[in-house]
Amino acid sequence: MTTILFAEDDPLTGRLYSTALGKAGFEVQLQTDGCSFMAKFLEAHPDAMLLDMMLPGLSGIEIIKRVRATWLGKSIPIVALTNAYVPQMIAQMQQAGANALFDKAVVTPHELCAVFKGLLLGSSSTAGQERNESIKCQVSESGWATVDRFVARRRK
């Protein structure tokens, strides 16, 4: 089973996204702070990561930098979530190496599932059938995700 390591300090948000990703066929390992996330990353060797950018301990940006500095982290898909849509933070996430960035207030759990399926399978996929809609995730050759109206930020 494909494992997604997820860092989220808000219990409701953590449960919401973990449940949706679990129903989509992913195993989700939830951590509530940056330090425990990094320890779990080094132990678990997940297939992908989902990160809140504002965490206790280590920020999401610091986690991305540390993960990208490891041999395992060079190619692992990293999806970032934030409510603080600050241009400087967005630039830092792009520079650090996030594959996709989404505003928590706008992205749906179904869209996140589509992004992970696209990033991990390397092709287009759909999700959200239970809502009678099709959410498409396109993944470019360089690994950047696009979900219908969202364009993920490109890593330089």
BELLINFEN-V480727 format. One record per pair of residues at least 24 apart in sequence whose C-alpha atoms are under 7 Angstrom apart, sorted by the first residue. I is the first residue (numbers start at 1). J is the second residue. Records with the same first field share a line. If there is no record, write none. Layout:
BEGIN
I->J  J
END
This chain:
BEGIN
1->26  27
2->26  27  47
3->27  28  46  47  48
4->28  29  46  47  48  49  50
5->29  30  46  48  49  50
6->30  31  49  50  51
7->31  32  33  37  50  51  52
8->32  33  51  52
9->33  55
17->109
20->109  110
21->113
24->113
33->57
34->58  59  63
38->63
47->76
48->76  77  78
49->77  78  79
50->78  79  80
51->79  80  81
52->80  81  82
53->80  81  82
61->92  93  96
64->96  97  98
65->96
77->119
94->153  154  155
95->155  156
97->155
98->155
99->143  144  145  154  155
100->144  145  152  153
101->152  153
111->135  147
115->145  147
119->143  145
END
